[in-house]
Amino acid sequence: MIPARQLRIENARIVPCEDTSVIENGSLVVVDDRIAWLGLTSEIPEEFRDIDQVVDANQRTLMPGLVDAHMHISFGEAASEEELSIHTPSAYRAIRASVDAKKVILAGVTSACDPGGPRGIATAVRDAISAGLVVGPRMAAAGPQITTQQGIGDTLPSPLGDLPTSIGALVRSRDEILQEIRNELKDGVDLIKIAGSGIGTREFGSFTLGELEVAVSEAHRLDLPIAIHARSRQSVADAVSAGFDWIMHASYMDEPTLESLIQKKIPIVPAMTLLVNSLEAGKGVQPTSTLDAIKRELDAAVKILSMARVNGARLIAGSETGFSMTPYGQWHSREMELFVEFLNFSNHEALLAMTRDAAWAMPRFGNLVGTLSPGKYADALIVDGKPDLDVKILSNSKNIYKIMKSGKFVEQDSVGLERKPHLFERTRVYTHEIYYRKKD
Ligand SMILES: [Zn+2]
């Protein structure tokens, strides 16, 4: 039998993220890929005192790796719908994603849920990471987002039809919903994602309640969790009624829906980072009407989500990394900052929302990630400073002294390649302004 690999981290200020407790002068013992023990250094059990590999944390904070509940590894920092769903061949998207995965883990994200993208890519990246071919976070992966003509999975003009590179799978009947779910399970997804609302709709959803019920019951019959993108009022109401496992955004949720969501204990992943970043990045670039609409949604979301928090709903942090407004490795921890700024979370509570609580979005690993607890994967960060008192510390990767996944330290060299977008990744624009002839 191969002897177990043992490692001890000592002189740490441990923030296990099971609750808001902190262990000063703590130690943590890793055996193989799991946490074997943690507690006061003065109380290390006899069997773990004589370990060869010891890491001195030097009073830094030791905390669980971040869990980003909303990250699209296949999106390639797309700046337009066309770029997202048309312009790049699938094979290239997968190679690009394997590089982007490293940027994600170097930001301290050791687990991430990808709720939808072009067919086959997120699952391939997930598998390449777990096979040790690619450096990246542990991943949960959805397939294409199941959509109608009114959902975010089908925003391009109809004549284009179903593109193999699309982020969505267009369904036209209840039967097609069933077929798509069965195909996706066969393709190895960890969860089903429904595109429950479109871009900019505040009121109606993209599916009927009956169709959503078909999707939920088929996914659950096959033992698959099912999540939904729902920004509009009706889409959130119907999602709660149909019994989805979690809801993304919920910006225009009404109060009766909130009440029933709390009763059913359905978590929300707001991804406010995308809204805030879109406002900031779009200033002076996007038309005022677009920025006004985003601002209106942010205001509505802050209002209802603050109410959700006060009344005990579970809010989970996910950054919606993957767009040009949310490039890989840059903004993951901002969602925690926004929970503090807008939703009145304490810093430590925000940290729980991106560790313990976000593990909900990792169905296969839910009870094995998210906290520093014996038996769980040894996914941890050693951090300069006290992120439980100021989550902003995590926004600068220089403050992350060490990143551990499955009991092994990740090499923190930079990704090292300058990103040069290939021509076929970009929408072809002739000129940015109409070139009128000057008259004199
Ligand atoms: Zn998303």
Boltz pocket constraint, residues with backbone or C-beta under 6 A from the ligand:
constraints:
  - pocket:
      binder: B
      contacts: [[A, 70], [A, 72], [A, 115], [A, 320]]
      max_distance: 6.0
